[in-house]
Amino acid sequence: MSAEAGLLLDTHIWLWLISGSAELNNKTVKLLDGAAKEGKLFVPEIAVWELATLTAKKRLTLGMPIKNWVQEAIQKPGIEMTPLSWEISIESTMLPGVLHADPADRIIIATARIKKYSLVTRDEKIQKYSQQGHLLVIKA
C-alpha cells in the first residue's frame, strides 16, 4: 500500500474538496491537486451512496439536488470513481484486525486495500484501524 498507487478519498474529504471547504488545509489540498494532475485521485462509488443517504435524512445540504451535485463532482478533472467490485465486496467482510461495523467505511477501507491506495481521511476510527498496520492512511 503506497501513496504512489493513488489516493482514495473518504466521503467527507471528497465533499470538502469539491465544495472548497476550509476544513482542508493547504498541505492537503496541494497533495490532492498533485495526485489529480497525475491521474491518481480516486473516489469510491460507495461515497455517492453515503452522500445520498445523508441528504435523504436531511443531515447534509448540498445546495442542489444530489444527482446534480454528483454529476458536477464527477466531471472535475483528475478525479476518477472507483467502482465497487466483487473483490472489494468480499474483502469488506473479511478485513483483518478490529474495526467497527459501518458497511460504507468497511467498503472504503476494502477499496483502498484491494487497489493499494492510501486513504485520505479525518475519521478517527479509520485512523486508529490503520495503526494496526492493515491500511495506509493520510490524515487530512
Order of alpha helices (4+ residues) and beta strands (2+ residues): beta-alpha-alpha-beta-alpha-alpha-beta-alpha-alpha-beta-alpha-beta
